[in-house]
Every structure is written in C-alpha cells, then in structure tokens.
Amino acid sequence: MRDVLKKFARSQLVIPLFSLLLIVIFNLIRDVEFFSINIVTNNQGYRVLSGNLISILNGASAVAIMSIGMTLITSSCKGQDISVAAVAAIAGSVFVSVLRSNEITIPVIILAFLSSCLVSVLFSTFNGILVAVFKIQPMIATLILFSAGRSIAYWINGGATPTISSPLLASIGGFIPGIPIPTPIIIMVLFLVLISLVLRFTTLGLYTQVVGINEGTAHLNGINPVWVKLIAFMISGICVATAGNITVCRIGLINHET
C-alpha cells in the first residue's frame, strides 16, 4: 500500500487531481447542492436533465472531443496542434455552407457533416505533412493555420456570418426528443469509447506510443513514423470537424472569431 501511495505521489496526475479537488470543495462550500441533478421541462417541452454537472459536461463536450485528437498528436509528435480552433471554424463554415444550399434534412446534414470532415482532414493532413515529412516542430507548423484559418473560414461564407435554424440541428446541439441527456454529451462519450477501443484493440495505440517515445527505435522495428503521425492528424481532423459542427448546431451560426 505504501509503495502504491509513493507511486501515486510521483504521478503527473497529482497536481491536476488536487486542483480539481480544491475546485470541488470550493463549489460545495459555496453551494451544497452543486452536484444535484434534476429533471425539468425545457423550452421545447421535453423532460431533460438539468444541473451544474450537466451544464459543465455539455459546455465542455466540443473541447473534450477536440482534445481526443489532440492527445494522439501530442503522444506521437511530442507537440501540440494550436490550429484546432481555426480548423474547427473552417469545418463549421463548410457545414453551414452545405446546409444553406439545400433544404435541411437528415441526408443533407449527413452530407454536410461528411463534407466538413473531409475538408478538416485535408487541412489537418497539411499540418501532419509539415510535422511528419518536413520535421517542423508541431507548434510552429500549425501556426500557419492558426493565423490564416479563421480568414479562410470567413472567405468560405463570403465574408458574412450566416445563421441557420432547424429542429434537426437543434436536436444535435441540444436534446433529442425523448432523451434527457444533451446530444453533445452523448457524442462525446461515443467518441471517447470508439477511440479508446481503437487504441486498445488495434496496433495504432502501440505504434503511437512507440513513435512518441523513440521515433528512431520505431523505424528500426519496421514502424513507419510518418504514417503514424499522419493518421494522428487525420483522426484529429475528424474530431475537430465534429466539435465545430456541434458548436454550429448549438448556437445556430458560425462564429469565425472563436
């Protein structure tokens, strides 16, 4: 038991968990019902879950989805992609552009989602090529889209800030009728489970760790570090597009500035 405690004390999780514990204690002192979850009727007349925890999870869902892809990039490339928000704006702009060109139906939403994912993956692959092929440090390589990404998103929509409105989109950004849990939380959990299963039961998880720990050793053992890094950026592109689309569905417009 003592060895376990010593190992935990040296863990990198100590400071984050301690900080989280302090926040929890502060919130409980301020409001003893901080963690309470109730069932209420929302503006659409649906019975849904309500409470601080639900609001926190719902608000953080888009960032959490982006962080899943970011984790793969950090693990394999030993650096951070700082352009994810800008690429999310580009993906969201493509999503809105496709929706505004057609009547909003389920097939059109699927087409818009796939189109935004394709564009996001292409831009993320561009970042990946700079990092994996040209050996540019990730933060420097992604500074290009960090600077230009929002301008590209603004250009896609003709310099305007278009709005969209549809019950189907409201269900994606809010609640599906009959389901009390916010849809973004459900999508976040699905992404977390899916990526966890892929990393656990395929060689991608092992290859990502090996390349991140020692790229030279990985190459000598027959692993192609370039492809591992590119795949990490591609998966991140899908995560970023999903996060951007959720934000669009939630607020009903594309905001190029955030």
N, C-alpha and C positions, 0 to 999 in steps of 0.2 A: 504493500500500500504506500509506503514511504517513497519507494522508487517511482511509483506512478505519479505521486504528487510532485516529486522533483522534476520528472519529465514534463509534466504539465506546466510547471513554473517556468521552464525554459522554452515553452512553446510560443510561437508567434501569435497564438490566439489569446494570450493572457490579457494584453492591453485592450484589444477590441472588446472582449467579453467583459472586462472590468468597466470599460467606458459605457457599454450597454447597460450593465447592472446599475451604474450611477444614474443613468437617464431613467431607468425603470423606477428606481427608488424615488427620484425627484418627482416623477409624474404621479406615483402613488401617494406621496405626501400632499401634493397639490390637489389631487382628485382621487379618492379611494375607489371610485367606480371607473377608473381609467380603462381597465381591461374588460368592462362589461360589454356584452354584445346583445342587442335587442332585435326583434323583428318588427319592422314598421312598414307603412304603406307609402310608396314613393309617389312622385307626381303623375306617373302613368297608371297608378292604381295597383301596382304589383306589390306583393308582400316580399320584402327583401331584408337582408341582414344589415344592421347599422351599428356603428360603434367606432371608437378610435382605432382599434386594430384593423378593422375592415377598411377604414379610410386610408390608413398608412400603407397597407398592402396594395390597395387599389391604386393609390397615387404613385407608389414605387414600382409597380409592375413593369412599366415600359423600361425604366432604368435597369431593373433586375434582368429583363430579357437581353438587353444590350450587354450587360455585364457577363452573361454566359459566354457570348462570343469573345468578349474582351479577355476572359480568363484563358481561353485557348491560345489567343495571340500572345498574352504575357507568358504562358507556360512554354510555348515553342520558340518564341522570338526574343524572350527576355527584354521586352519593352512594351510600351503602351501605344495604342492607336488613339490619337487625340482628335481624329476627324469623325468619330462615330455620330456625333450630333449633327454635323453638316451633311453627312451621307444620309442620315435619317430624314433630314429636311428634303433632300433630293428625292428619296424614295416616296415620301409623303406627297411631294409635288406631282410625281408621276401617277401616284394613286388617285389624287384629286383630278388630274388632267383626264385620265381614262374615264372616271366616273362622270365628269361633267360633259363628256362627249356622247354619252349614252343614257338611256333610261336605267335608273339604279335598280337592278335585280340581282338575285344571287349569282347567276353566271357572270354578270358584269363585274360584280365585286370580286369574284374569284379571278377573273381576267386581270382586273386592276391590281390585285394582290400579287399575282404571278409576274406581272409587268414590273411592278416596283421592286420585287425581289431580284429579278433579272438585272435591272439597272444597278441596284445596290451591290449585287455580287460583282458586276463588272467594275465598278468603282473600287470596291474592296480588293479585287484581284489586282487592279492597278497599284494599290498600296502594297499588296503582297509581292508583286514583281520587284518593286523598288527595294523592298526589305530582303527578300529571299535570293533574288538574282543579282541585284546590284550592290547588295550588302550595305545598304544605308541604314543607319540606326532608326528604329521604328518611329520614334517621336519626331525626328527630322523628316523622314519620308512622308509621314501623314500630315505634316504641317502644310503641305500643298493644298490638300482638300480642306483642311481646317480653315485655310484662308479663303479659298475660292468656292467651297461647296455651297454656301448659302447664296452666293451670287448666281451659281448655276441653277439652284432651286428657284430663285426669283425669276430667272430668264425662262425657265420651263413654263411658268404660268403667265408669261407676257408682262412681267413687272407688276402684276396685281396680287391681291390677297383674296383668292376666291373662297367662297363658303359653299358648303354642301349640307343638305338636310334630307334624311330618310330614316324611317323607323328601323330599317335593317341595319344601317350604320349606327344608330342609337343603341341597338342591341349589342353590337360589337364593343362599343365604347362604354356601355352601361350594363344593363341587365337583359338577359334573355327571358322572355315571359315564362313564368313557372319555375325559374331557377333563382333562388335567393342570393346566390353568390355572384359578385360582379364578374362579367365576362373576362376582363383583363387579368384577373387573378387566376381564372381557370386556364387561360392561355399561358400564363407564366408558369404554372405548375406543369402543364403538358410539355412545355419546352424543357423545363428542368429535368423531368423524368426521361424524356426522349434523349436528350444529350447525355444524361447520366448512363442510360442503358447502352448507348453507342460507345461511350468511352470505356464502359465496364466490360462489354462482351465483344468488342472488336479490337483490332490491333491499333486503332487510332489513338486510344488513350495511352498505351505503352509507348508508341512512336513519338507522341507529343512530348511525353516526359523525357524520353531519351534524347531527343533533339534539343530540348531546352537545357538539359543538364550538361551534355557534351556533344556538340554537333559533329566533331571530328570522329569520335568513337562511333556515333550513329552511322556515319558514312562508311566506316571500315566494316561495320556489321551488315552492310547491304541496305541500309535505310536511306532513302533519298530525302535529305533535309529540305530541299527546295519545295518538293510536293507537299510535305507535311505542313510547312509554313503557309503555302498557298491554300491548302484545304482549310487551315485555321482561319484565314482571312475570308474565305468563301462562306464558311459557316457563320462567321461574324456578320457578313453582309446580309444573310437571311435574318439573323436576329435583329439587326439594325432596322431592316425594312419592316419587320413585324412591329417593332416598337414605334416606328414613325407612323405606321398605319393606325395603330391603336390610338395614338395621340390625335390623329386627324379625326377618327371616329368619335373620340371623346369630346372634342371641342368644336367639331363641325367646320373646321377651316385649317389651312396650312399656314403656320406661322414661321416665316423664314428666319426670324431673329433668335429663336430659342431652340 
